[in-house]
Amino acid sequence: MTNEEILREIAALPPEGRNLLENFLGFMRQRYARQNTPAPCTPLPDENFIGMWKDRDEMMDSSTWVSNLRTSEWGQ
């Protein structure tokens, strides 16, 4: 349906029908406004996972750790 067709259909409704439609549209706006509101964003440095491996000795040289892991898991 085009916008013009929708407007014609609305105009053809009796006042009670237009009132019901207005109420329904208000309901839909509220429902979808809540779903489309993004959650507050936590700054990356404040995320709990940042720094979780900072005290692990094997993480001091992460490239070597990854290379050793690949070798042990996949023989590469």
GIBEL-V822132 format. One record per residue. N is the residue number from 1. RES is the residue in one letter. NEAR is the number of other ideal C-beta (glycine too) atoms within 12 Angstrom. Layout:
BEGIN
{{N;RES;NEAR} {N;RES;NEAR}}
END
This chain:
BEGIN
{{1;M;9} {2;T;8} {3;N;9} {4;E;10} {5;E;11} {6;I;14} {7;L;14} {8;R;12} {9;E;15} {10;I;21} {11;A;14} {12;A;13} {13;L;17} {14;P;11} {15;P;12} {16;E;10} {17;G;15} {18;R;17} {19;N;14} {20;L;15} {21;L;21} {22;E;16} {23;N;14} {24;F;16} {25;L;16} {26;G;14} {27;F;14} {28;M;15} {29;R;14} {30;Q;14} {31;R;13} {32;Y;12} {33;A;12} {34;R;12} {35;Q;11} {36;N;11} {37;T;10} {38;P;9} {39;A;8} {40;P;7} {41;C;8} {42;T;12} {43;P;8} {44;L;10} {45;P;9} {46;D;11} {47;E;11} {48;N;9} {49;F;11} {50;I;12} {51;G;13} {52;M;10} {53;W;13} {54;K;12} {55;D;9} {56;R;12} {57;D;11} {58;E;16} {59;M;17} {60;M;12} {61;D;12} {62;S;15} {63;S;12} {64;T;14} {65;W;17} {66;V;16} {67;S;15} {68;N;17} {69;L;16} {70;R;13} {71;T;12} {72;S;11} {73;E;10} {74;W;10} {75;G;8} {76;Q;10}}
END
